[in-house]
Protein backbone atom coordinates (compact mmCIF):
# COMPACT_ATOMS: atom_id res chain seq x y z
CA UNK A 1 0.00 0.00 0.00
CA UNK A 2 2.84 2.41 0.80
CA UNK A 3 4.33 1.84 -2.65
CA UNK A 4 0.98 2.68 -4.23
CA UNK A 5 0.61 5.81 -2.08
CA UNK A 6 4.13 6.91 -2.94
CA UNK A 7 3.36 6.48 -6.64
CA UNK A 8 0.11 8.44 -6.26
CA UNK A 9 1.84 11.31 -4.47
CA UNK A 10 4.60 11.32 -7.09
CA UNK A 11 2.05 11.52 -9.91
CA UNK A 12 0.11 14.29 -8.18
CA UNK A 13 3.41 16.09 -7.67
CA UNK A 14 4.14 15.87 -11.39
CA UNK A 15 0.74 17.36 -12.19
CA UNK A 16 1.04 20.14 -9.62
CA UNK A 17 4.61 20.76 -10.72
CA UNK A 18 3.34 21.49 -14.23
CA UNK A 19 0.88 24.00 -12.79
CA UNK A 20 3.54 25.55 -10.56
CA UNK A 21 5.65 26.18 -13.67
CA UNK A 22 2.76 28.20 -15.09
CA UNK A 23 2.26 30.13 -11.85
CA UNK A 24 5.96 30.89 -11.49
CA UNK A 25 6.23 32.15 -15.06
CA UNK A 26 2.98 34.11 -15.32
CA UNK A 27 2.52 35.81 -11.94
CA UNK A 28 5.66 38.01 -12.22
CA UNK A 29 4.35 39.26 -15.57
CA UNK A 30 0.89 39.92 -14.05
CA UNK A 31 -0.77 37.39 -16.35
CA UNK A 32 -3.62 35.05 -15.52
CA UNK A 33 -2.63 31.51 -14.59
CA UNK A 34 -5.85 30.24 -16.19
CA UNK A 35 -6.13 32.05 -19.50
CA UNK A 36 -4.89 31.82 -22.14
CA UNK A 37 -4.32 28.05 -22.16
CA UNK A 38 -0.73 26.78 -22.24
CA UNK A 39 0.95 27.56 -25.54
CA UNK A 40 4.34 27.72 -27.22
CA UNK A 41 5.96 31.06 -26.25
CA UNK A 42 7.62 31.24 -29.68
CA UNK A 43 4.82 30.56 -32.18
CA UNK A 44 1.79 30.82 -29.90
CA UNK A 45 0.39 27.38 -30.79
CA UNK A 46 -1.95 26.11 -28.09
CA UNK A 47 -0.67 22.91 -26.53
CA UNK A 48 -2.75 19.77 -26.86
CA UNK A 49 -3.34 17.26 -24.03
CA UNK A 50 -0.52 15.06 -25.36
CA UNK A 51 1.84 18.05 -25.05
CA UNK A 52 0.92 18.56 -21.40
CA UNK A 53 1.84 15.18 -19.92
CA UNK A 54 4.40 16.09 -17.24
CA UNK A 55 8.00 15.11 -18.08
CA UNK A 56 6.98 12.52 -20.70
CA UNK A 57 5.72 15.07 -23.22
CA UNK A 58 9.09 16.80 -23.15
CA UNK A 59 10.82 13.49 -23.88
CA UNK A 60 8.35 12.40 -26.58
CA UNK A 61 8.68 15.62 -28.59
CA UNK A 62 12.44 15.89 -28.10
CA UNK A 63 12.31 19.13 -26.11
CA UNK A 64 10.98 21.10 -29.08
CA UNK A 65 7.65 22.61 -30.09
CA UNK A 66 5.90 20.28 -32.55
CA UNK A 67 4.79 23.27 -34.63
CA UNK A 68 7.79 25.60 -34.94
CA UNK A 69 10.54 23.33 -33.56
CA UNK A 70 11.65 26.01 -31.10
CA UNK A 71 13.52 24.61 -28.11
CA UNK A 72 11.62 24.18 -24.86
CA UNK A 73 13.42 24.96 -21.63
CA UNK A 74 14.42 21.84 -19.66
CA UNK A 75 13.38 23.73 -16.52
CA UNK A 76 9.79 22.58 -17.17
CA UNK A 77 10.33 18.82 -16.87
CA UNK A 78 13.03 19.23 -14.23
CA UNK A 79 10.71 21.18 -11.91
CA UNK A 80 7.88 18.73 -12.58
CA UNK A 81 10.10 15.80 -11.63
CA UNK A 82 11.45 17.58 -8.56
CA UNK A 83 7.94 18.42 -7.38
CA UNK A 84 6.82 14.82 -7.84
CA UNK A 85 9.83 13.57 -5.91
CA UNK A 86 9.29 16.07 -3.07
CA UNK A 87 5.59 15.19 -2.81
CA UNK A 88 6.47 11.49 -2.56
CA UNK A 89 9.28 12.16 -0.06
CA UNK A 90 6.99 14.27 2.10
CA UNK A 91 4.41 11.48 2.28
CA UNK A 92 7.15 8.94 3.02
CA UNK A 93 8.48 11.00 5.93
CA UNK A 94 5.24 12.29 7.48
CA UNK A 95 2.53 9.86 6.36
CA UNK A 96 -1.07 11.08 6.31
CA UNK A 97 -0.66 13.78 8.96
CA UNK A 98 -1.44 17.47 9.26
CA UNK A 99 2.28 18.23 9.01
CA UNK A 100 2.40 16.38 5.69
CA UNK A 101 -0.17 18.76 4.22
CA UNK A 102 1.66 21.75 5.68
CA UNK A 103 4.93 20.55 4.14
CA UNK A 104 3.27 19.98 0.76
CA UNK A 105 2.16 23.62 0.85
CA UNK A 106 5.72 24.64 1.71
CA UNK A 107 7.06 22.55 -1.19
CA UNK A 108 4.55 24.24 -3.49
CA UNK A 109 5.74 27.69 -2.44
CA UNK A 110 9.41 26.81 -2.92
CA UNK A 111 8.86 25.31 -6.38
CA UNK A 112 6.92 28.36 -7.58
CA UNK A 113 9.46 30.90 -6.33
CA UNK A 114 12.32 28.83 -7.77
CA UNK A 115 10.76 28.93 -11.24
CA UNK A 116 10.05 32.64 -10.91
CA UNK A 117 13.50 33.55 -9.58
CA UNK A 118 15.29 31.52 -12.25
CA UNK A 119 13.23 33.09 -15.03
CA UNK A 120 12.97 36.72 -13.90
CA UNK A 121 15.13 37.19 -10.78
CA UNK A 122 11.85 37.98 -8.99
CA UNK A 123 10.12 36.42 -5.98
CA UNK A 124 6.58 37.82 -6.30
CA UNK A 125 4.69 39.21 -3.30
CA UNK A 126 1.50 37.78 -4.81
CA UNK A 127 2.96 34.31 -4.28
CA UNK A 128 4.54 34.91 -0.87
CA UNK A 129 1.61 36.70 0.81
CA UNK A 130 -1.04 33.92 0.57
CA UNK A 131 1.44 31.35 1.90
CA UNK A 132 2.57 33.71 4.67
CA UNK A 133 -1.01 34.23 5.87
CA UNK A 134 -1.76 30.49 5.62
CA UNK A 135 1.31 29.52 7.65
CA UNK A 136 0.73 32.27 10.20
CA UNK A 137 -2.74 30.88 10.93
CA UNK A 138 -2.09 27.15 10.44
CA UNK A 139 1.09 27.07 12.53
CA UNK A 140 -0.98 28.17 15.54
CA UNK A 141 -2.71 24.79 15.38
CA UNK A 142 -0.05 22.60 13.73
CA UNK A 143 3.44 22.78 15.26
CA UNK A 144 4.63 19.24 16.08
CA UNK A 145 8.33 20.05 16.64
CA UNK A 146 8.41 23.66 17.81
CA UNK A 147 6.12 25.93 19.81
CA UNK A 148 4.12 28.57 18.00
CA UNK A 149 6.37 31.16 19.64
CA UNK A 150 9.39 29.45 18.04
CA UNK A 151 7.79 29.88 14.63
CA UNK A 152 7.08 33.56 15.34
CA UNK A 153 10.69 34.06 16.47
CA UNK A 154 11.83 32.39 13.24
CA UNK A 155 9.66 34.80 11.27
CA UNK A 156 11.10 37.85 13.04
CA UNK A 157 14.69 36.61 12.74
CA UNK A 158 14.23 35.68 9.08
CA UNK A 159 13.17 39.24 8.33
CA UNK A 160 15.44 41.20 10.65
CA UNK A 161 18.70 39.35 9.87
CA UNK A 162 18.42 39.79 6.12
CA UNK A 163 16.89 43.24 6.26
CA UNK A 164 19.96 44.21 8.27
CA UNK A 165 22.23 42.60 5.68
CA UNK A 166 20.44 44.53 2.92
CA UNK A 167 20.97 47.81 4.78
CA UNK A 168 24.64 47.14 5.51
CA UNK A 169 25.40 45.89 1.99
CA UNK A 170 23.28 48.65 0.40
CA UNK A 171 21.18 46.38 -1.76
CA UNK A 172 23.29 43.23 -1.62
CA UNK A 173 20.20 41.31 -0.53
CA UNK A 174 17.03 41.50 -2.63
CA UNK A 175 13.67 42.38 -1.10
CA UNK A 176 12.17 39.13 -2.35
CA UNK A 177 14.87 37.11 -0.57
CA UNK A 178 14.18 38.99 2.69
CA UNK A 179 10.47 38.25 2.46
CA UNK A 180 11.13 34.62 1.54
CA UNK A 181 13.34 34.15 4.60
CA UNK A 182 10.52 35.68 6.67
CA UNK A 183 8.10 33.02 5.41
CA UNK A 184 10.71 30.25 5.74
CA UNK A 185 11.44 31.28 9.32
CA UNK A 186 7.73 31.28 10.10
CA UNK A 187 7.22 27.82 8.66
CA UNK A 188 10.34 26.19 10.13
CA UNK A 189 10.85 27.92 13.48
CA UNK A 190 14.13 29.48 14.48
CA UNK A 191 16.32 26.35 14.98
CA UNK A 192 15.74 25.11 11.43
CA UNK A 193 15.93 28.67 10.09
CA UNK A 194 19.62 28.74 11.06
CA UNK A 195 20.18 25.44 9.24
CA UNK A 196 18.58 27.00 6.15
CA UNK A 197 20.72 30.13 6.43
CA UNK A 198 23.90 28.09 6.75
CA UNK A 199 23.32 25.83 3.75
CA UNK A 200 21.73 28.44 1.47
CA UNK A 201 24.67 30.78 2.07
CA UNK A 202 27.16 28.00 1.40
CA UNK A 203 25.42 26.84 -1.80
CA UNK A 204 24.87 30.37 -3.10
CA UNK A 205 28.48 31.35 -2.45
CA UNK A 206 29.82 28.18 -4.05
CA UNK A 207 27.66 28.76 -7.15
CA UNK A 208 28.76 32.39 -7.39
CA UNK A 209 32.42 31.41 -7.21
CA UNK A 210 31.98 28.76 -9.89
CA UNK A 211 30.22 31.24 -12.18
CA UNK A 212 33.05 33.76 -11.75
CA UNK A 213 35.67 31.10 -12.46
CA UNK A 214 33.93 29.58 -15.49
CA UNK A 215 32.67 32.79 -17.11
CA UNK A 216 35.27 35.21 -15.79
CA UNK A 217 32.52 37.37 -14.28
CA UNK A 218 33.26 40.02 -11.70
CA UNK A 219 32.07 40.25 -8.10
CA UNK A 220 28.92 42.04 -9.26
CA UNK A 221 27.61 38.83 -10.85
CA UNK A 222 23.89 38.58 -10.09
CA UNK A 223 22.96 35.22 -8.58
CA UNK A 224 19.31 34.19 -8.05
CA UNK A 225 19.35 33.30 -4.35
CA UNK A 226 15.79 31.96 -4.14
CA UNK A 227 16.59 28.46 -5.49
CA UNK A 228 19.39 28.04 -2.94
CA UNK A 229 17.08 29.11 -0.13
CA UNK A 230 14.56 26.55 -1.42
CA UNK A 231 17.10 23.70 -1.52
CA UNK A 232 18.42 24.55 1.95
CA UNK A 233 14.90 24.90 3.38
CA UNK A 234 13.91 21.44 2.14
CA UNK A 235 17.13 20.01 3.56
CA UNK A 236 16.14 21.62 6.87
CA UNK A 237 12.62 20.17 6.65
CA UNK A 238 13.79 16.61 6.03
CA UNK A 239 17.10 16.45 7.89
CA UNK A 240 17.41 19.65 9.92
CA UNK A 241 17.06 18.15 13.38
CA UNK A 242 19.47 15.34 12.49
CA UNK A 243 22.02 17.96 11.39
CA UNK A 244 21.55 19.95 14.60
CA UNK A 245 21.87 16.78 16.71
CA UNK A 246 25.02 15.72 14.83
CA UNK A 247 26.58 19.14 15.30
CA UNK A 248 26.04 19.31 19.07
CA UNK A 249 27.09 15.70 19.57
CA UNK A 250 30.22 16.27 17.50
CA UNK A 251 31.39 19.59 18.92
CA UNK A 252 29.89 19.84 22.40
Secondary structure as UniProt FT lines:
FT   HELIX           2..26
FT   HELIX           27..29
FT   TURN            41..43
FT   HELIX           49..52
FT   TURN            54..55
FT   HELIX           56..60
FT   TURN            61..63
FT   TURN            66..68
FT   HELIX           75..94
FT   HELIX           98..120
FT   HELIX           125..141
FT   HELIX           148..169
FT   HELIX           175..188
FT   HELIX           190..215
FT   TURN            219..220
FT   HELIX           226..251
//
